[in-house]
Amino acid sequence: MSSASHHRSHSPGVPALNWLSHHPQGARLLRTAHELLALQTVLARILPPALGRRIQVARVDGQQITVMVPGPAHAARLRQLTEDTARRLRDAGWPVDTIVVRIDAAMGRDGTQKSARETQPLNEQALQSFENLQQQLAPSPLADAIARLLQHHRR
């Protein structure tokens, strides 16, 4: 094997997947990724849809798989289903005896953050209209809410 074969190709025509599939470590990585994705697809079909959409198969270690979920509620639900799910995976041809459930809080975040709420202060005419309305109302939750609104906007 020449020393040039140990270096990655700098040719722009060699796609990454082609490189992965032709190198032993890359081929092993690619096989593992395909296996995880295939298992995740089968598992997502077995589980209730709301749960199946939120899982990620993280590891296969012999007959044990590790499944990541975004939070404790998903984890609790999946743990209730592990025995039946393992049986159904075996029926589908996957040699799974144990399902380990782990929480990955980062899964719940999609990288986007809520934008800060844009508010515009009420002008004097609007505040006067709310004061007039409040004076016409009998004591009630609505009257209390309008009082809080006026207090907030008069600061």
C-alpha positions in Angstrom: 0.0 0.0 0.0 1.6 3.3 -1.0 1.9 6.2 1.4 -0.5 8.2 -0.9 -3.3 5.8 -0.1 -3.1 6.7 3.6 -4.0 10.3 2.9 -7.5 11.4 1.9 -7.9 12.5 -1.7 -7.9 16.2 -2.4 -9.7 15.6 -5.7 -13.0 17.5 -5.7 -14.6 14.6 -7.6 -14.4 12.1 -4.7 -17.5 12.3 -2.6 -17.3 11.6 1.1 -19.5 8.5 1.0 -17.3 7.0 -1.7 -14.3 7.6 0.5 -16.0 6.1 3.5 -17.1 3.0 1.6 -13.6 2.3 0.3 -11.6 2.5 3.5 -11.9 -0.1 6.3 -12.6 2.3 9.1 -15.0 4.4 7.0 -16.8 1.3 5.8 -17.2 0.1 9.4 -18.6 3.5 10.4 -20.9 3.5 7.4 -22.2 0.0 8.2 -22.8 1.0 11.8 -24.7 4.2 10.8 -26.9 2.1 8.4 -27.6 -0.4 11.1 -28.6 2.2 13.6 -30.8 4.0 11.1 -32.5 0.7 10.0 -33.1 -0.3 13.6 -34.4 3.2 14.4 -36.9 2.9 11.4 -38.2 -0.4 12.6 -38.4 0.8 16.2 -40.2 3.9 15.2 -42.8 1.8 13.4 -43.3 -0.5 16.4 -43.7 2.3 19.0 -46.7 4.7 19.3 -46.3 7.4 16.6 -45.8 10.3 19.1 -43.0 8.3 20.8 -41.6 6.8 17.7 -40.9 10.2 16.1 -38.9 11.3 19.2 -36.5 8.4 19.7 -32.9 7.9 18.5 -31.1 4.6 18.5 -27.7 5.5 19.9 -26.0 2.2 20.3 -26.2 -1.5 19.6 -24.1 -3.7 21.9 -24.7 -7.3 21.3 -28.3 -7.9 22.1 -28.7 -4.6 24.0 -29.7 -1.4 22.4 -29.5 2.1 23.8 -32.3 4.5 22.8 -32.2 8.2 23.5 -35.3 10.2 24.2 -35.7 14.0 24.8 -37.2 14.0 28.3 -38.4 12.1 31.3 -42.0 11.7 30.0 -40.8 10.0 26.9 -38.4 7.9 28.9 -41.1 6.7 31.3 -43.4 5.8 28.4 -40.7 3.9 26.6 -39.6 2.0 29.7 -43.2 0.8 30.1 -43.0 -0.7 26.6 -39.5 -2.1 26.6 -40.3 -5.8 27.0 -43.0 -5.8 24.4 -40.9 -3.7 22.1 -37.9 -6.0 22.4 -40.1 -9.0 21.6 -41.5 -7.2 18.5 -38.0 -6.3 17.4 -37.0 -10.0 17.7 -40.1 -10.9 15.7 -38.9 -8.5 13.0 -35.5 -10.2 12.9 -33.4 -7.9 15.3 -31.7 -9.9 18.1 -32.6 -7.5 20.9 -33.1 -8.7 24.5 -32.6 -5.4 26.3 -33.6 -1.8 25.6 -31.7 0.8 27.7 -33.4 4.1 27.8 -31.4 7.3 28.2 -32.5 10.9 28.3 -30.8 13.4 26.0 -32.2 16.8 26.8 -30.5 18.3 23.8 -32.8 16.3 21.6 -35.7 18.4 22.6 -34.0 21.5 21.4 -34.0 22.0 17.6 -31.5 24.8 17.6 -34.0 27.5 17.2 -35.0 29.8 20.0 -38.2 31.6 20.5 -37.9 35.2 19.4 -38.4 37.7 22.1 -42.0 38.9 22.1 -42.3 42.2 20.4 -44.5 44.6 22.3 -45.6 48.1 21.6 -46.6 50.3 24.5 -50.2 51.4 24.5 -50.6 55.1 23.5 -52.5 57.5 25.7 -55.7 57.2 23.8 -55.7 53.4 24.3 -54.9 53.7 28.0 -57.8 56.2 28.4 -60.1 53.8 26.6 -59.1 51.0 29.0 -59.7 53.3 32.0 -63.2 54.2 30.8 -64.0 50.5 30.3 -62.7 49.6 33.8 -64.9 52.3 35.4 -68.0 50.8 33.7 -67.3 47.3 34.9 -68.5 45.7 38.1 -65.8 44.1 40.2 -64.8 40.9 38.3 -61.7 39.1 37.0 -62.0 41.2 33.8 -61.9 44.4 35.8 -58.9 43.1 37.7 -57.1 42.2 34.5 -57.7 45.6 33.1 -56.4 47.2 36.3 -53.2 45.1 36.0 -52.8 46.1 32.4 -53.1 49.8 33.2 -50.7 49.5 36.1 -48.2 47.8 33.9 -48.4 50.3 31.1 -48.4 53.4 33.4 -45.0 52.5 34.8 
